[in-house]
Amino acid sequence: MTSQFRLGGDLTIDRLGFGAMRLLQGGPGRGPAPAGAVLRRAVELGVDHLDTAHFYRDQDGSVSANAVIREALSPYPGGLVIATKVGPVFGPGGPRQATAAELRPQVEANLESLGLDRLDLVYLRIGKSEPPHGQSLAERFEALAALREEGLIRHLGISNVDAAHLAEARAIAPVAAVQNHFHLAGRAETAVLDACTRAGIAFVPFFPLGGGRAALDDPGLAKVAGRHGATARQIALAWLLALSPVVLAIPGTGSVAHLEENLATRSVVLTEEDLADLA
């Protein structure tokens, strides 16, 4: 199993990265200072792929993950790839989808909050909890493709999509990555993963550990973890990476201890017996 992936054909990154969604959340002791410590430790340990969004914030919405990333890591080390996403609009009436015209301000907000002139990877996030089957993303993806042509974006991605959305987007502009809900206990998007594998497109599961304890209670996980002297979290991540060479894992945390545990997954190599137990 190779440990690296060439994103968009020109950005070589480790397949185990870091997701910033929970960087500022998770209970007492979380905040900009400890979050900055987690980010700096991640880079020390070789993380070169950060996944974030301008709308990732602390519990009261006053501090953004992007601002913490900029404060902790700018000037950014060479080779660090920062991915972000646009699409959701949050307001008093709850979240809604941005129109095509609203995507430029969202891209510009990410550029400003991260302190960048160009974003390495921007995902168009559509729908809510599940892919909005039958809904076109063409107009919105065309708007992002135009920003890519302007030089504000290096590579484009799509998130929370089905196979039809992927085909629709690829007819407009190159798709470097797909970010969908996928983990050991939630495999509904296998068809999209298969399409990405065939095309050499990165498949990046969000909630790679299931987003909760229940997904880690699989009896197969405990069996394989015991065999390797590893934790259930490590085996769940190793399983994702073993599925396909295009899978990139981005587990997130606001804890240095959990970060180190997640990154220690690099030393776990699953056998055919292990994969059978997890099937």
C-alpha positions as CSV (number, residue, x, y, z in Angstrom):
1,M,0.0,0.0,0.0
2,T,1.5,3.2,-1.1
3,S,1.6,6.0,1.5
4,Q,1.3,8.9,-1.0
5,F,-1.1,10.1,-3.6
6,R,-0.6,12.6,-6.4
7,L,-3.6,15.0,-6.1
8,G,-4.7,16.5,-9.3
9,G,-1.6,14.9,-11.0
10,D,0.8,17.5,-9.5
11,L,0.6,17.6,-5.7
12,T,2.2,14.7,-3.9
13,I,0.7,14.3,-0.4
14,D,0.6,11.7,2.3
15,R,-2.6,9.7,2.2
16,L,-3.2,10.3,5.9
17,G,-4.0,14.0,6.5
18,F,-5.9,16.1,9.0
19,G,-9.5,17.4,9.0
20,A,-10.1,20.7,10.8
21,M,-13.9,20.4,11.4
22,R,-13.4,19.4,15.1
23,L,-10.3,21.4,15.7
24,L,-12.2,23.9,17.9
25,Q,-14.9,21.6,19.2
26,G,-15.2,18.7,21.6
27,G,-15.6,20.1,25.1
28,P,-13.5,21.8,27.8
29,G,-9.9,22.7,27.0
30,R,-10.6,23.4,23.3
31,G,-9.7,26.8,21.8
32,P,-7.3,28.6,19.6
33,A,-4.2,27.9,21.7
34,P,-4.6,24.1,22.0
35,A,-5.8,24.0,18.4
36,G,-2.7,25.7,17.2
37,A,-0.6,23.2,19.2
38,V,-2.4,20.3,17.4
39,L,-1.8,21.8,14.0
40,R,1.9,22.4,14.7
41,R,2.3,18.9,15.9
42,A,0.5,17.5,12.9
43,V,3.0,19.3,10.6
44,E,5.9,18.0,12.7
45,L,4.6,14.5,12.2
46,G,4.5,14.9,8.5
47,V,0.9,15.9,7.8
48,D,0.9,17.8,4.5
49,H,-2.8,17.8,3.7
50,L,-5.2,19.9,5.8
51,D,-8.9,19.9,5.1
52,T,-10.8,22.9,6.3
53,A,-13.6,25.4,5.5
54,H,-14.3,29.0,6.3
55,F,-17.5,27.9,8.1
56,Y,-15.7,25.6,10.5
57,R,-15.9,27.4,13.8
58,D,-15.9,27.0,17.6
59,Q,-19.1,26.4,19.5
60,D,-20.2,30.1,19.6
61,G,-19.1,30.8,16.1
62,S,-16.6,33.5,17.1
63,V,-13.3,31.8,16.0
64,S,-12.8,30.1,12.6
65,A,-10.6,27.1,11.9
66,N,-9.1,29.0,9.0
67,A,-7.9,31.8,11.3
68,V,-6.3,29.3,13.7
69,I,-4.6,27.5,10.8
70,R,-3.2,30.8,9.5
71,E,-2.0,31.9,13.0
72,A,-0.4,28.6,13.8
73,L,1.2,27.7,10.4
74,S,1.7,30.8,8.3
75,P,4.1,31.3,6.6
76,Y,3.1,27.9,5.5
77,P,5.7,25.2,5.1
78,G,6.5,24.1,1.5
79,G,4.5,21.2,0.3
80,L,1.5,21.8,2.6
81,V,-1.7,21.4,0.7
82,I,-4.8,23.1,2.1
83,A,-8.2,22.0,0.9
84,T,-11.4,23.9,1.7
85,K,-15.0,23.8,0.7
86,V,-17.8,26.1,-0.3
87,G,-21.5,25.8,-0.9
88,P,-23.4,25.9,2.4
89,V,-24.8,29.3,3.6
90,F,-25.7,29.5,7.2
91,G,-28.4,31.9,8.4
92,P,-31.3,32.3,10.9
93,G,-33.5,30.0,8.8
94,G,-30.9,27.2,8.9
95,P,-28.4,26.2,6.2
96,R,-29.1,26.5,2.5
97,Q,-27.2,26.0,-0.7
98,A,-25.3,28.9,-2.2
99,T,-26.2,30.1,-5.6
100,A,-23.6,30.2,-8.3
101,A,-23.2,33.9,-7.8
102,E,-22.6,33.5,-4.1
103,L,-19.6,31.1,-4.6
104,R,-17.0,33.8,-5.5
105,P,-17.5,35.6,-2.1
106,Q,-17.1,32.3,-0.3
107,V,-13.9,31.5,-2.2
108,E,-12.6,35.0,-1.5
109,A,-13.4,34.6,2.2
110,N,-11.4,31.4,2.3
111,L,-8.5,33.1,0.6
112,E,-8.6,36.0,3.0
113,S,-9.0,34.0,6.2
114,L,-6.2,31.6,5.2
115,G,-3.9,34.3,3.9
116,L,-3.5,32.8,0.5
117,D,-3.4,34.0,-3.1
118,R,-4.6,30.7,-4.4
119,L,-6.4,27.8,-2.9
120,D,-4.9,24.3,-3.6
121,L,-8.3,22.5,-3.6
122,V,-11.8,23.7,-3.3
123,Y,-14.8,21.4,-3.0
124,L,-18.3,22.3,-4.0
125,R,-20.4,20.9,-1.2
126,I,-24.0,20.2,-2.1
127,G,-27.1,18.9,-0.3
128,K,-27.4,18.3,3.4
129,S,-26.9,15.0,5.2
130,E,-27.1,12.9,2.0
131,P,-26.3,13.4,-1.7
132,P,-29.2,15.3,-3.4
133,H,-29.9,12.7,-6.0
134,G,-31.3,14.2,-9.2
135,Q,-30.1,17.7,-8.4
136,S,-27.8,19.4,-10.9
137,L,-24.6,20.9,-9.7
138,A,-23.6,22.2,-13.2
139,E,-24.2,25.9,-12.8
140,R,-22.4,26.1,-9.4
141,F,-19.5,23.9,-10.6
142,E,-19.2,26.1,-13.7
143,A,-18.8,29.1,-11.4
144,L,-15.9,27.4,-9.5
145,A,-14.4,26.3,-12.8
146,A,-14.3,30.0,-13.9
147,L,-12.5,30.9,-10.7
148,R,-10.0,28.2,-11.4
149,E,-9.4,29.7,-14.8
150,E,-8.8,33.1,-13.1
151,G,-6.1,31.4,-11.0
152,L,-7.8,31.7,-7.6
153,I,-8.1,27.8,-7.4
154,R,-5.6,25.2,-8.3
155,H,-7.8,22.1,-8.2
156,L,-11.6,21.4,-8.0
157,G,-13.4,18.9,-5.9
158,I,-17.0,18.0,-5.1
159,S,-18.6,16.8,-1.9
160,N,-21.7,14.9,-0.8
161,V,-22.4,13.7,-4.4
162,D,-23.5,10.6,-6.3
163,A,-22.0,9.0,-9.4
164,A,-24.2,11.1,-11.7
165,H,-22.9,14.3,-10.0
166,L,-19.3,13.2,-10.6
167,A,-20.0,12.5,-14.3
168,E,-21.7,15.9,-14.6
169,A,-18.9,17.8,-13.0
170,R,-16.2,16.0,-15.0
171,A,-17.9,17.1,-18.2
172,I,-17.3,20.7,-17.1
173,A,-13.8,20.7,-15.6
174,P,-11.3,18.2,-14.1
175,V,-12.3,16.9,-10.7
176,A,-9.3,16.2,-8.5
177,A,-11.2,14.9,-5.4
178,V,-14.5,13.7,-4.1
179,Q,-15.4,14.1,-0.4
180,N,-18.3,11.9,0.8
181,H,-19.6,10.3,4.0
182,F,-17.9,6.9,4.2
183,H,-16.5,4.7,6.9
184,L,-16.4,1.1,8.1
185,A,-20.0,1.2,9.3
186,G,-21.3,3.4,6.5
187,R,-20.5,2.2,3.0
188,A,-23.4,3.6,1.0
189,E,-21.1,5.5,-1.4
190,T,-19.1,2.5,-2.6
191,A,-20.2,3.2,-6.3
192,V,-18.7,6.7,-6.1
193,L,-15.5,5.2,-4.6
194,D,-15.3,2.7,-7.4
195,A,-15.7,5.5,-10.0
196,C,-13.0,7.5,-8.4
197,T,-10.7,4.5,-8.3
198,R,-11.2,3.9,-12.0
199,A,-10.5,7.6,-12.8
200,G,-7.6,8.1,-10.4
201,I,-9.6,10.7,-8.5
202,A,-8.9,11.1,-4.8
203,F,-11.8,9.8,-2.6
204,V,-11.7,11.6,0.8
205,P,-14.2,10.2,3.4
206,F,-15.6,12.7,5.8
207,F,-16.4,11.3,9.3
208,P,-13.8,8.5,8.5
209,L,-14.3,7.2,12.0
210,G,-18.1,7.3,11.8
211,G,-18.5,10.5,13.7
212,G,-19.3,8.6,16.9
213,R,-18.5,5.7,19.2
214,A,-21.0,3.3,17.6
215,A,-19.0,3.0,14.4
216,L,-16.0,1.8,16.4
217,D,-17.9,-1.0,18.2
218,D,-17.8,-3.4,15.3
219,P,-16.6,-6.8,16.7
220,G,-14.3,-7.3,13.7
221,L,-12.5,-4.1,14.7
222,A,-11.8,-5.4,18.2
223,K,-10.5,-8.7,16.8
224,V,-8.2,-7.1,14.2
225,A,-7.0,-4.4,16.7
226,G,-6.0,-7.1,19.2
227,R,-4.1,-9.0,16.5
228,H,-2.1,-5.8,15.7
229,G,-1.8,-4.4,19.2
230,A,-3.6,-1.3,17.8
231,T,-6.7,0.7,18.7
232,A,-10.0,0.5,17.0
233,R,-9.5,4.0,15.5
234,Q,-6.3,2.9,13.9
235,I,-7.8,-0.2,12.4
236,A,-10.8,1.8,11.0
237,L,-8.4,4.2,9.4
238,A,-6.1,1.5,8.0
239,W,-9.2,-0.2,6.6
240,L,-10.1,2.9,4.6
241,L,-6.6,3.3,3.2
242,A,-6.5,-0.4,2.2
243,L,-9.7,-0.1,0.2
244,S,-8.2,1.7,-2.8
245,P,-5.0,3.6,-3.6
246,V,-7.1,6.8,-4.2
247,V,-8.5,7.0,-0.6
248,L,-7.2,9.8,1.5
249,A,-8.1,9.8,5.2
250,I,-8.5,13.1,7.1
251,P,-9.3,12.2,10.7
252,G,-9.8,15.4,12.8
253,T,-9.3,16.2,16.5
254,G,-8.6,19.0,18.9
255,S,-6.3,16.7,21.0
256,V,-2.6,16.1,20.4
257,A,-2.9,12.6,21.9
258,H,-5.7,11.6,19.5
259,L,-3.7,13.2,16.6
260,E,-0.7,11.1,17.5
261,E,-2.8,8.0,17.8
262,N,-4.4,8.6,14.4
263,L,-1.1,9.2,12.6
264,A,0.4,6.0,14.2
265,T,-1.9,4.2,11.8
266,R,0.9,4.6,9.2
267,S,2.6,1.6,10.8
268,V,-0.5,-0.7,10.5
269,V,-0.6,-2.9,7.5
270,L,-3.7,-5.0,7.2
271,T,-3.6,-8.6,5.9
272,E,-6.1,-10.4,3.8
273,E,-7.3,-12.1,7.0
274,D,-7.8,-8.7,8.6
275,L,-9.8,-7.4,5.6
276,A,-12.0,-10.6,5.6
277,D,-12.8,-10.0,9.3
278,L,-13.8,-6.4,8.5
279,A,-15.8,-7.3,5.4
